[in-house]
Amino acid sequence: MNTKSKPFPTHLLALALLLAMAGLLWVAHLLHIAALQAFAEAALVGGIADWFAVTALFRRPLGLPIPHTGLIPANQRRLGRALGDFVRDNFLAPDLVAQRLRRQSPAAWLADKLCEPRVSQSLARRLARLLDDADTRAALIGLIKPGPPLAKVVRTALADHWHHRAFDRALDAVSAALATDPQMIRNRVADGSGRWVPAWVDGRLADILGRAVAGLLDDLRRTDHPWREKLMIWAEHLAERLRDDPKLAEHLEKFRDHAFAETLDEAQLAPALAALLTNQGRHLAQDSAARARLDRRLLRVVERLLVPSRDAIGDFIAEVVDKWDSRTLVAKLEAQVGRDLQYIRVNGTVVGGLVGLALYGVTHLMG
């Protein structure tokens, strides 16, 4: 049970203080206390004046058609335009956006989030649900275009050295599998040898084979390894065939259509996607170079897409504010600043009373 008490409404506090000053004025008048009467009169004037000023911001006081009241509803369009320009110039300025992205790495934030099981699983379910949609599958089919477009993608990947990163990722997967199950090689050797082979011989062979595999994996990490060169040659040959061989493009189109013809099972797809996202997050968290590359790409995306669109974003904000119902706008603003504005009434009552008392004292001393 929540026993926390709610704060006393400030508008009632201001009203109570104003009524108290009215009562004090009546008492001072009955008792003929001039100083107290001066204080109460000035406090009433200050409180009523500040009530009028605060109320005039949001609506017409007492519903009277007094000029220059209800300022916010009357200037709603101008306020929306000013808010849109403020966001455009102070939050979407190119230098500010670039500085913020460089100071707080989005790639590091993304890596941390993907490593959280709750986040990766939730995102995987959403992606699986999206892929399970027929319209999404149709859109993907339209995007995956075998032939010259796919050949261009392959050449771009080679130019950006994606084949090296894919090769390294495969090596990481093999190394992780061997580290997770160190008995894998020993069991394979034992299963393949005869019953007459002693267990210690199987162990020696497995150790030798394990060291050989580990050495091969380390050797394959060299960017000048012949296997990497063969992979690049194969990819370049594939790009040429995609560009010049219409039969290959036709076969790939059939494979694409068949792959997306069946409804993707969300229950089976989501766990695989979650594991993939988690592994990507861990890899990104451990690879500072990959984070730096992703940060640079995100910065380019922001500079090319978001920043040039900041005028449109500002216009959108102004349009949204302009379409708000006036009462909705007033309610939103009062909910944010209304409590502080009511304290202006309280301060105006107190300060007005003190000023009135001070003036009474000065005039009394001057005779």
C-alpha positions in Angstrom: 0.0 0.0 0.0 1.4 3.4 -1.0 1.3 5.7 2.1 3.1 8.6 0.3 0.9 11.7 0.7 0.2 13.8 -2.3 1.5 17.4 -2.3 -1.0 20.1 -1.4 -2.4 21.7 -4.6 -0.6 25.0 -5.1 -3.6 26.8 -6.6 -5.5 26.1 -3.4 -2.6 27.3 -1.4 -2.5 30.6 -3.4 -6.3 31.0 -3.0 -6.2 30.3 0.7 -3.4 32.9 1.2 -5.5 35.4 -0.8 -8.6 34.8 1.3 -6.4 35.0 4.5 -5.3 38.5 3.4 -8.9 39.5 2.8 -9.7 38.3 6.3 -6.7 40.1 7.7 -7.7 43.3 6.0 -11.2 43.1 7.6 -9.6 42.5 11.1 -7.2 45.4 10.6 -10.0 47.7 9.6 -12.1 46.7 12.6 -9.2 47.2 15.0 -7.9 50.3 13.3 -4.4 48.9 12.9 -3.0 51.0 10.1 0.2 49.1 9.5 -1.6 45.8 9.3 -4.2 47.3 7.0 -1.5 48.6 4.7 0.1 45.1 4.6 -3.2 43.3 3.9 -4.2 45.8 1.2 -0.9 45.5 -0.7 -0.9 41.7 -0.4 -4.4 41.5 -1.9 -3.4 43.8 -4.7 -0.2 41.8 -5.4 -2.0 38.4 -5.2 -4.9 39.5 -7.5 -2.5 41.1 -10.0 -0.4 37.9 -10.2 -3.5 35.7 -10.4 -4.6 37.8 -13.4 -1.1 37.6 -15.0 -0.9 33.8 -14.5 -4.4 33.2 -15.7 -4.0 35.5 -18.7 -1.3 33.2 -20.0 -3.7 30.2 -20.5 -7.2 31.7 -20.7 -9.4 34.8 -20.3 -9.7 35.7 -16.6 -13.4 35.1 -15.6 -14.1 34.6 -19.3 -14.0 38.3 -19.9 -12.8 39.5 -23.4 -9.9 41.5 -22.0 -7.2 42.4 -24.6 -3.9 40.5 -24.4 -5.3 37.6 -22.4 -5.4 33.9 -23.3 -1.9 34.4 -24.8 -1.0 30.8 -25.4 -4.1 29.7 -27.3 -4.0 33.0 -29.2 -0.4 32.4 -30.3 -0.5 28.7 -30.7 0.7 28.7 -34.3 3.6 31.0 -33.5 4.5 28.9 -30.5 4.6 25.8 -32.6 6.7 27.4 -35.2 9.1 28.7 -32.5 9.3 25.2 -31.0 10.0 23.6 -34.3 12.8 26.2 -35.1 14.2 25.7 -31.6 14.5 21.9 -32.0 15.9 22.3 -35.5 18.6 24.8 -34.6 19.6 23.5 -31.1 19.1 19.8 -31.3 19.6 18.9 -35.0 22.5 21.2 -35.9 25.1 19.2 -37.8 28.0 20.1 -35.5 26.0 19.2 -32.3 24.8 15.9 -33.7 28.3 14.9 -34.8 29.9 15.9 -31.6 27.3 14.0 -29.5 27.8 10.8 -31.6 31.6 11.0 -31.3 31.4 11.6 -27.5 29.0 8.8 -26.8 29.6 5.8 -29.1 26.3 4.4 -30.4 28.0 1.2 -31.3 29.1 0.6 -27.7 25.5 1.3 -26.5 24.2 -1.1 -29.2 26.6 -3.8 -28.1 25.6 -3.5 -24.5 21.9 -3.7 -25.3 22.3 -6.7 -27.6 24.2 -8.6 -24.9 21.2 -8.3 -22.6 19.0 -11.4 -23.1 15.8 -9.5 -22.5 16.6 -7.0 -25.2 17.9 -9.5 -27.8 14.9 -11.8 -27.2 12.4 -9.0 -27.5 14.0 -7.7 -30.7 14.2 -11.3 -32.1 10.5 -11.8 -31.5 9.7 -8.6 -33.3 11.9 -9.4 -36.3 10.5 -12.9 -36.5 7.0 -11.5 -36.4 7.9 -9.1 -39.1 9.5 -11.8 -41.3 6.4 -13.9 -40.8 4.3 -11.3 -42.6 3.4 -12.0 -46.3 3.9 -8.3 -47.2 7.3 -8.3 -45.7 8.3 -11.4 -47.6 7.1 -9.8 -50.8 9.1 -6.6 -50.0 12.2 -8.8 -49.4 11.7 -10.6 -52.7 11.6 -7.2 -54.4 14.8 -6.1 -52.7 16.8 -9.2 -53.5 17.5 -8.9 -57.2 19.9 -11.5 -58.6 22.0 -10.4 -61.6 23.8 -7.1 -62.1 22.4 -5.6 -58.8 23.6 -8.5 -56.7 27.0 -8.4 -58.6 27.3 -4.8 -57.6 26.7 -5.7 -54.0 29.3 -8.4 -54.1 31.9 -6.0 -55.6 31.1 -3.4 -52.9 31.5 -6.0 -50.2 34.9 -6.9 -51.6 36.0 -3.3 -51.9 35.0 -2.8 -48.2 36.9 -6.0 -47.2 33.7 -7.6 -45.9 35.1 -11.0 -47.1 38.0 -10.7 -44.6 35.5 -9.9 -41.8 33.3 -12.8 -42.8 36.3 -15.1 -42.9 37.4 -13.9 -39.4 33.9 -14.4 -38.1 33.9 -18.0 -39.3 37.3 -18.6 -37.6 35.9 -17.1 -34.4 32.9 -19.5 -34.6 35.2 -22.5 -35.0 37.5 -21.4 -32.2 34.5 -20.8 -29.9 33.1 -24.3 -30.7 36.5 -25.9 -29.9 36.8 -23.9 -26.7 33.3 -24.8 -25.6 33.8 -28.5 -26.2 37.5 -29.3 -25.7 36.7 -33.1 -25.8 35.3 -32.8 -29.3 38.5 -33.8 -31.1 39.4 -36.5 -28.6 36.0 -38.1 -29.0 36.2 -38.0 -32.7 39.7 -39.7 -32.7 38.4 -42.3 -30.2 35.4 -43.1 -32.4 37.5 -43.4 -35.5 40.3 -45.6 -34.1 40.0 -49.3 -33.6 39.3 -51.1 -30.4 42.8 -52.4 -30.2 44.2 -48.8 -30.1 45.0 -47.8 -26.5 43.3 -44.8 -25.0 46.6 -43.0 -24.3 47.4 -43.3 -28.0 44.1 -41.7 -28.9 44.8 -38.9 -26.4 48.2 -38.2 -27.9 46.8 -38.1 -31.4 43.9 -35.9 -30.3 46.4 -33.4 -28.6 48.6 -33.3 -31.8 45.5 -32.8 -34.0 44.1 -30.1 -31.6 47.4 -28.2 -31.7 47.5 -28.5 -35.5 43.9 -27.2 -35.8 44.7 -24.3 -33.4 47.9 -23.5 -35.4 45.9 -23.6 -38.7 43.3 -21.2 -37.3 46.0 -18.8 -36.2 47.6 -19.0 -39.6 44.4 -18.4 -41.4 44.0 -15.1 -39.6 46.8 -13.7 -41.8 45.3 -11.3 -44.3 47.8 -12.6 -46.9 46.9 -16.3 -46.4 46.4 -18.1 -49.8 42.9 -19.3 -48.7 41.8 -15.7 -48.3 43.1 -15.0 -51.8 41.2 -17.9 -53.2 38.0 -16.7 -51.5 38.4 -13.2 -53.0 39.1 -14.7 -56.5 36.0 -16.9 -56.1 33.9 -13.9 -55.1 35.1 -11.9 -58.0 34.3 -14.7 -60.4 30.8 -14.9 -58.8 30.3 -11.2 -59.4 31.2 -11.6 -63.0 28.8 -14.6 -63.4 26.0 -12.6 -61.7 26.6 -9.8 -64.1 27.0 -11.8 -67.3 25.1 -15.1 -66.8 21.3 -14.8 -67.1 20.9 -18.5 -66.3 22.6 -18.1 -63.0 20.3 -15.1 -62.2 17.3 -17.2 -63.2 18.3 -20.1 -60.9 18.9 -17.6 -58.0 15.5 -16.1 -58.5 13.8 -19.5 -58.3 15.8 -20.2 -55.1 14.8 -16.8 -53.7 11.1 -17.4 -54.5 11.2 -20.9 -53.0 13.0 -19.7 -49.8 10.3 -17.0 -49.2 7.3 -19.0 -50.4 6.8 -20.8 -47.1 5.5 -19.0 -44.0 8.4 -18.5 -41.6 7.7 -20.0 -38.2 8.1 -17.4 -35.6 8.5 -19.9 -32.7 11.5 -21.5 -34.5 12.9 -18.3 -36.0 12.9 -16.2 -32.8 15.4 -18.3 -30.8 17.9 -18.4 -33.7 17.6 -14.7 -34.2 18.1 -14.0 -30.5 21.3 -16.1 -30.5 22.5 -14.3 -33.6 21.8 -10.9 -32.1 23.5 -11.8 -28.8 26.6 -13.1 -30.6 26.7 -10.0 -32.7 26.6 -7.9 -29.5 29.4 -9.8 -27.9 31.5 -9.6 -31.0 30.9 -5.9 -31.2 31.7 -5.4 -27.6 35.1 -7.2 -28.0 36.1 -5.6 -31.3 37.0 -1.9 -30.9 37.8 -1.6 -34.6 34.3 -2.9 -35.5 32.7 -0.4 -33.1 34.7 2.4 -34.7 33.6 1.4 -38.1 30.0 1.2 -37.1 30.2 4.6 -35.4 31.6 6.2 -38.6 28.8 4.6 -40.6 26.1 5.8 -38.2 27.6 9.3 -38.3 27.5 9.3 -42.1 23.9 8.1 -42.0 22.9 10.9 -39.6 24.8 13.5 -41.7 23.2 12.3 -44.9 19.7 11.6 -43.7 18.8 13.2 -40.4 20.6 16.6 -40.7 19.4 17.5 -44.2 15.8 16.7 -43.0 15.9 18.9 -40.0 13.9 21.6 -41.7 11.2 19.0 -42.4 11.4 17.9 -38.7 10.9 21.4 -37.5 8.0 21.9 -39.8 6.5 18.6 -38.6 6.7 19.8 -34.9 5.1 23.1 -35.8 2.3 21.4 -37.7 1.6 19.0 -34.8 1.5 21.8 -32.2 -0.8 23.9 -34.6 -3.2 21.0 -34.9 -3.5 20.4 -31.1 -6.8 21.4 -29.6 -6.2 24.7 -27.6 -7.5 23.1 -24.4 -5.2 20.2 -24.9 -2.2 22.5 -25.4 -3.1 24.5 -22.3 -3.6 21.3 -20.3 -0.1 20.0 -21.4 1.6 23.3 -20.5 -0.2 23.7 -17.1 0.7 20.1 -16.2 4.4 21.0 -16.8 4.7 24.5 -15.3 1.4 25.2 -13.6 2.6 24.3 -10.1 5.5 26.7 -10.4 3.3 29.5 -11.8 1.0 29.1 -8.8 3.9 29.9 -6.5 4.2 33.2 -8.4 0.8 34.0 -7.0 1.9 33.0 -3.5 5.1 35.1 -3.8 3.2 38.0 -5.3 0.9 38.1 -2.3 3.7 38.0 0.3 6.0 40.4 -1.6 3.1 42.8 -2.2 2.2 42.8 1.5 5.8 43.5 2.5 6.1 46.3 -0.1 2.9 47.8 1.2 4.2 47.6 4.8 7.5 49.2 3.7 5.7 52.0 1.9 3.5 52.6 4.9 6.6 52.8 7.1 8.3 55.3 4.8 5.3 57.6 4.5 4.8 57.4 8.3 8.4 58.5 8.9 8.1 61.3 6.4 5.0 62.6 8.3 
